[in-house]
């Protein structure tokens, strides 16, 4: 996240999921209320963390998507 991220993205590392879920649930619920899609991404296609976080959020009842290819794919697409 410190090395680069999509504008307005919020850092939610897999390793901090349990610790940060309450803080992030407030933001996720706000996004859902505003009909803003919740998209989870990682650094690149090789990183499995986005799928892990998305699965955990889905198990909590949230409709989330995963950006395939992660931040690297987004950078290429926006160049």
C-alpha positions as YAML, in Angstrom:
chain: A
units: angstrom
residues:
- id: 1
  name: UNK
  ca: [0.00, 0.00, 0.00]
- id: 2
  name: UNK
  ca: [2.84, 2.37, 0.85]
- id: 3
  name: UNK
  ca: [4.55, 1.61, -2.48]
- id: 4
  name: UNK
  ca: [1.42, 2.41, -4.46]
- id: 5
  name: UNK
  ca: [-2.34, 1.89, -4.45]
- id: 6
  name: UNK
  ca: [-5.51, 2.74, -6.33]
- id: 7
  name: UNK
  ca: [-6.83, 6.20, -5.35]
- id: 8
  name: UNK
  ca: [-9.27, 6.07, -2.43]
- id: 9
  name: UNK
  ca: [-8.29, 2.47, -1.66]
- id: 10
  name: UNK
  ca: [-8.10, 1.41, 1.96]
- id: 11
  name: UNK
  ca: [-5.34, -0.88, 3.17]
- id: 12
  name: UNK
  ca: [-6.78, -4.11, 4.59]
- id: 13
  name: UNK
  ca: [-3.98, -6.69, 4.81]
- id: 14
  name: UNK
  ca: [-4.95, -10.32, 5.24]
- id: 15
  name: UNK
  ca: [-2.66, -10.53, 8.27]
- id: 16
  name: UNK
  ca: [-4.72, -7.86, 10.07]
- id: 17
  name: UNK
  ca: [-8.18, -9.12, 9.11]
- id: 18
  name: UNK
  ca: [-9.33, -10.13, 12.59]
- id: 19
  name: UNK
  ca: [-7.81, -7.05, 14.23]
- id: 20
  name: UNK
  ca: [-9.19, -4.55, 11.70]
- id: 21
  name: UNK
  ca: [-12.54, -6.04, 10.68]
- id: 22
  name: UNK
  ca: [-14.64, -3.87, 12.99]
- id: 23
  name: UNK
  ca: [-12.99, -0.67, 11.73]
- id: 24
  name: UNK
  ca: [-13.35, -1.72, 8.11]
- id: 25
  name: UNK
  ca: [-16.91, -2.99, 8.45]
- id: 26
  name: UNK
  ca: [-18.01, 0.58, 9.09]
- id: 27
  name: UNK
  ca: [-16.48, 1.62, 5.76]
- id: 28
  name: UNK
  ca: [-17.85, -1.43, 3.92]
- id: 29
  name: UNK
  ca: [-21.37, -0.80, 5.23]
- id: 30
  name: UNK
  ca: [-21.09, 2.85, 4.14]
- id: 31
  name: UNK
  ca: [-20.01, 1.76, 0.65]
- id: 32
  name: UNK
  ca: [-22.90, -0.71, 0.43]
- id: 33
  name: UNK
  ca: [-25.36, 1.97, 1.56]
- id: 34
  name: UNK
  ca: [-24.01, 4.33, -1.12]
- id: 35
  name: UNK
  ca: [-24.17, 1.53, -3.72]
- id: 36
  name: UNK
  ca: [-20.40, 1.71, -4.18]
- id: 37
  name: UNK
  ca: [-18.86, -1.61, -5.21]
- id: 38
  name: UNK
  ca: [-16.40, -3.14, -2.76]
- id: 39
  name: UNK
  ca: [-13.41, -4.40, -4.72]
- id: 40
  name: UNK
  ca: [-10.55, -6.25, -3.10]
- id: 41
  name: UNK
  ca: [-7.15, -6.37, -4.76]
- id: 42
  name: UNK
  ca: [-3.58, -7.40, -4.10]
- id: 43
  name: UNK
  ca: [-0.25, -6.46, -5.64]
- id: 44
  name: UNK
  ca: [-0.44, -8.71, -8.70]
- id: 45
  name: UNK
  ca: [-1.82, -11.94, -10.15]
- id: 46
  name: UNK
  ca: [0.54, -14.07, -8.05]
- id: 47
  name: UNK
  ca: [-0.77, -12.72, -4.72]
- id: 48
  name: UNK
  ca: [-3.55, -14.84, -3.17]
- id: 49
  name: UNK
  ca: [-4.36, -12.44, -0.30]
- id: 50
  name: UNK
  ca: [-7.20, -10.60, -2.06]
- id: 51
  name: UNK
  ca: [-9.09, -13.84, -2.58]
- id: 52
  name: UNK
  ca: [-8.61, -14.75, 1.08]
- id: 53
  name: UNK
  ca: [-9.93, -11.38, 2.30]
- id: 54
  name: UNK
  ca: [-12.79, -11.43, -0.20]
- id: 55
  name: UNK
  ca: [-13.78, -14.92, 0.94]
- id: 56
  name: UNK
  ca: [-13.78, -13.86, 4.58]
- id: 57
  name: UNK
  ca: [-15.91, -10.81, 3.78]
- id: 58
  name: UNK
  ca: [-18.27, -12.91, 1.69]
- id: 59
  name: UNK
  ca: [-18.68, -15.31, 4.62]
- id: 60
  name: UNK
  ca: [-19.78, -12.28, 6.67]
- id: 61
  name: UNK
  ca: [-22.47, -11.57, 4.08]
- id: 62
  name: UNK
  ca: [-20.79, -8.86, 1.99]
- id: 63
  name: UNK
  ca: [-20.98, -8.79, -1.79]
- id: 64
  name: UNK
  ca: [-17.39, -8.12, -2.87]
- id: 65
  name: UNK
  ca: [-15.37, -8.49, -6.05]
- id: 66
  name: UNK
  ca: [-11.70, -9.25, -6.64]
- id: 67
  name: UNK
  ca: [-9.69, -7.24, -9.14]
- id: 68
  name: UNK
  ca: [-7.92, -9.90, -11.18]
- id: 69
  name: UNK
  ca: [-4.27, -9.03, -11.62]
- id: 70
  name: UNK
  ca: [-4.36, -6.62, -8.71]
- id: 71
  name: UNK
  ca: [-2.64, -3.27, -8.54]
- id: 72
  name: UNK
  ca: [-0.23, -4.16, -11.37]
- id: 73
  name: UNK
  ca: [-3.13, -4.85, -13.77]
- id: 74
  name: UNK
  ca: [-4.82, -1.60, -12.74]
- id: 75
  name: UNK
  ca: [-1.61, 0.37, -13.40]
- id: 76
  name: UNK
  ca: [-1.28, -1.16, -16.87]
- id: 77
  name: UNK
  ca: [-4.94, -0.49, -17.68]
- id: 78
  name: UNK
  ca: [-4.71, 3.17, -16.63]
- id: 79
  name: UNK
  ca: [-1.43, 4.07, -18.38]
...
